[in-house]
Amino acid sequence: MNRFIVLLSLSVGCTEYGVGKIAPSSAGAMDTGSSSVDGSDQGGSEGEDDDDCVESSTAFDIEEVSALQDAFGLPQVRDGLMLELSETYLEDERTWRPVSVEVLVMYPAWYFDFYDDSNSLSVNFHPSATPTGAPAFTKTIQIRKSDLDWAPLTLPSDADWSGDNLNQMAAWLEFDLSDVVPEAGYRTTEYFVSLSWDGIGFPNVGYSNFELNCAQNWTDYGVGSYVQNSGQDCSWPMMKIEIETLSPGDC
């Protein structure tokens, strides 16, 4: 997220934080993108075989590149990152796919008791370097308080968007993509993952310090199309991406 989105919006209107992580029940999840991509074209026509070797690893962890600074959410906004895997993931004819994305979600502490489980948040995965390169696989989850392990969290005093609401209730929300993205996986090393808010713009999502490369950050400011941000002081969403690799034969 570029600082521009904060200024524009104001003009018009591992668990380091002691926050637990729990995957919500399947009743709160809606698969909305699996039929939009032809897996035979994008990831191969066959899925996982009993004799294949399947291994899991963390492909991206925001806490390895920055620290929490802010909490942000805005109606109809989509915000995401261009990411790249090491070529070693593709050695020995291996393919890969994302199987989960964890996102740090928050509500202002004063509002938390009044929240009525009405919000939803989506994660979008594009098997391409940019959000325009391939259709997205999407998982949408309704945010239910009882599904998550919430804990109080105090944002840094220099928070931009939530500077007036430093006291938050936060939880790691896990989006299970294993039933959305084809098992056959992909051979590309570049991919794009974004978050999208509903028409209300809650929950807030944790964001990093404004110190990261804007060229990797694309945002749809609620107009229906992404733009690539510019500069060297962008804030990225606090998310972690788990992948699995698939290779022929035993491990």
C-alpha positions in Angstrom: 0.0 0.0 0.0 1.3 3.4 -1.0 1.0 6.3 1.4 -1.1 7.9 -1.3 -4.0 5.7 -0.6 -4.1 6.8 3.0 -3.9 10.5 2.1 -6.5 10.2 -0.6 -8.9 8.3 1.6 -8.6 10.8 4.4 -9.2 13.7 2.0 -12.5 12.1 0.9 -13.8 10.7 3.9 4.9 -17.5 14.3 3.0 -15.0 16.3 5.3 -12.3 17.5 2.4 -10.1 18.7 1.0 -12.7 21.1 -1.8 -13.3 18.6 -3.0 -16.8 18.1 -3.8 -18.4 14.7 -6.7 -20.7 13.9 -8.3 -21.7 10.6 -12.0 -20.8 10.6 -14.6 -23.5 10.2 -15.5 -24.4 6.6 -19.0 -23.0 7.1 -17.5 -19.5 6.9 -15.6 -20.1 3.6 -16.8 -19.5 0.1 -14.8 -20.7 -2.9 -15.3 -18.1 -5.6 -12.5 -18.5 -8.1 -11.8 -22.2 -8.9 -13.9 -22.3 -12.0 -12.4 -19.2 -13.5 -9.2 -20.8 -14.5 -8.7 -23.8 -16.8 -6.2 -26.0 -14.8 -5.2 -27.9 -18.0 -3.9 -24.7 -19.5 -2.4 -23.1 -16.3 -1.2 -25.9 -14.2 -1.3 -29.2 -16.0 -4.2 -31.7 -16.6 -3.3 -34.2 -13.8 -3.3 -33.9 -10.1 -1.4 -35.5 -7.3 -0.5 -39.2 -7.6 -0.2 -41.5 -4.6 3.5 -42.2 -5.6 4.4 -38.5 -5.9 6.4 -36.6 -3.3 4.6 -33.7 -1.7 6.5 -31.3 0.6 5.4 -28.1 2.3 7.3 -24.9 3.0 6.9 -21.2 3.7 7.3 -19.2 0.5 6.7 -15.8 2.0 6.6 -14.4 5.6 6.1 -10.6 6.0 7.7 -10.8 9.5 11.0 -11.8 7.8 11.2 -8.6 5.8 9.4 -6.0 8.0 7.4 -5.3 11.2 3.9 -4.4 12.0 3.1 -0.7 11.8 -0.5 -0.1 10.9 -4.0 -1.6 10.5 -5.9 -0.8 7.2 -9.1 -1.5 5.5 -11.2 0.3 2.9 -14.4 -0.7 0.9 -13.8 -2.4 -2.4 -10.0 -2.0 -2.3 -7.7 -4.8 -3.5 -4.1 -4.7 -2.5 -1.4 -7.3 -3.3 2.2 -8.3 -4.0 4.3 -9.5 -6.9 6.3 -12.4 -5.4 8.9 -14.8 -6.8 10.0 -18.3 -5.8 13.6 -19.6 -6.0 14.3 -21.7 -9.1 15.2 -24.5 -6.7 11.5 -25.2 -6.1 11.3 -26.3 -9.8 14.2 -28.7 -9.8 13.6 -32.3 -10.8 10.4 -31.6 -12.6 8.7 -30.3 -9.5 5.6 -28.1 -9.6 4.2 -26.0 -6.8 1.0 -24.3 -5.6 -0.1 -22.2 -2.7 -2.1 -24.1 -0.1 -2.7 -21.4 2.5 -2.4 -17.7 3.1 -2.5 -16.3 6.7 -3.5 -12.7 7.2 -3.4 -10.6 10.4 -6.9 -9.2 10.8 -7.9 -6.6 13.4 -10.8 -4.6 14.8 -10.5 -1.5 17.0 -10.8 -2.6 20.6 -13.7 -0.2 21.3 -15.6 -1.7 18.3 -14.9 -5.4 18.8 -17.7 -6.1 21.2 -20.2 -4.6 18.8 -19.0 -6.5 15.7 -21.8 -8.7 14.4 -19.9 -11.3 12.2 -21.1 -9.5 9.0 -17.7 -8.8 7.3 -15.9 -10.9 4.8 -12.3 -10.8 3.4 -10.9 -12.4 0.2 -7.5 -13.7 -0.8 -6.7 -13.9 -4.6 -4.0 -15.9 -6.1 -2.8 -15.2 -9.7 -0.3 -17.7 -11.2 1.5 -14.8 -13.0 3.8 -11.9 -12.2 1.0 -9.3 -12.2 -2.7 -9.4 -11.5 -3.4 -8.8 -15.2 -1.4 -11.8 -16.3 -3.9 -14.6 -15.4 -7.3 -15.0 -13.8 -7.4 -15.3 -10.0 -8.2 -18.2 -7.8 -10.2 -16.7 -4.9 -11.2 -17.7 -1.4 -13.6 -15.6 0.6 -14.1 -16.0 4.3 -16.8 -14.5 6.6 -15.2 -13.1 9.7 -16.8 -14.8 12.7 -15.5 -13.8 16.1 -16.0 -17.3 17.6 -13.9 -18.9 14.8 -10.7 -17.1 15.7 -8.3 -16.8 18.6 -8.3 -13.1 19.3 -5.8 -11.2 21.4 -5.3 -7.5 22.3 -2.6 -5.7 20.3 -1.3 -2.2 20.5 -0.1 -0.6 17.2 3.1 1.5 17.1 2.5 5.2 17.8 3.4 6.1 14.2 0.5 4.2 12.7 -0.9 6.2 9.8 -4.4 4.8 9.0 -5.2 3.7 12.5 -3.3 6.3 14.4 -6.5 7.2 16.4 -7.2 3.5 17.2 -3.9 2.1 18.4 -5.6 -0.5 20.6 -6.8 -3.4 18.5 -8.1 -6.9 18.8 -6.2 -9.1 16.4 -6.0 -12.7 15.1 -4.3 -14.6 12.3 -6.9 -15.8 9.8 -6.0 -18.7 7.6 -7.3 -19.0 4.0 -7.1 -22.7 2.9 -6.4 -22.7 -0.8 -5.9 -26.4 -1.2 -9.4 -27.0 -2.5 -9.2 -24.0 -4.8 -5.8 -24.1 -6.6 -5.3 -27.2 -8.9 -3.2 -30.0 -7.4 -1.1 -30.2 -10.6 0.5 -26.9 -9.6 2.7 -24.6 -11.7 6.1 -24.3 -13.2 6.3 -20.5 -13.1 8.4 -18.8 -10.3 6.4 -15.5 -10.4 3.0 -15.1 -8.8 0.7 -12.5 -7.3 -1.3 -12.6 -4.1 -3.8 -9.9 -3.0 -6.4 -9.1 -0.5 -9.8 -7.7 -1.3 -12.3 -6.0 1.1 -16.1 -6.1 0.9 -18.3 -3.0 0.6 -17.9 -2.2 4.3 -14.1 -2.2 4.3 -13.6 -4.2 7.5 -11.8 -6.1 9.0 -8.7 -4.0 9.2 -5.5 -5.9 8.1 -2.1 -5.5 9.6 0.4 -3.6 7.5 4.2 -3.3 7.6 6.4 -0.3 8.0 6.5 2.1 5.0 9.9 0.8 3.9 9.3 -1.7 1.2 9.6 -1.7 -2.6 6.5 -0.2 -4.2 7.2 -1.8 -7.6 6.0 -5.1 -6.1 2.8 -3.6 -4.8 -0.2 -3.3 -7.0 -3.5 -1.7 -5.7 -7.0 -1.4 -7.0 -8.3 1.8 -5.3 -11.9 0.7 -5.7 -12.2 1.4 -9.4 -12.0 -2.2 -10.7 -8.5 -2.3 -12.0 -5.0 -2.5 -10.5 -2.2 0.1 -10.8 1.4 -0.6 -9.9 2.6 1.7 -7.1 5.9 3.6 -7.4 8.6 4.7 -4.9 10.5 3.0 -2.1 8.2 3.5 0.9 5.3 1.2 0.5 3.6 -0.8 3.3 2.8 -4.4 2.6 0.0 -6.5 4.1 1.0 -8.7 7.0 0.6 -12.2 5.4 2.3 -15.5 5.3 2.1 -17.9 2.3 2.5 -21.6 2.6 3.1 -23.7 -0.6 3.5 -27.4 -1.4 5.8 -28.8 -4.1 5.0 -31.9 -6.1 7.6 -34.1 -7.7 7.4 -37.5 -9.4 8.4 -40.5 -7.3 9.1 -41.0 -3.7 10.6 -38.3 -1.4 
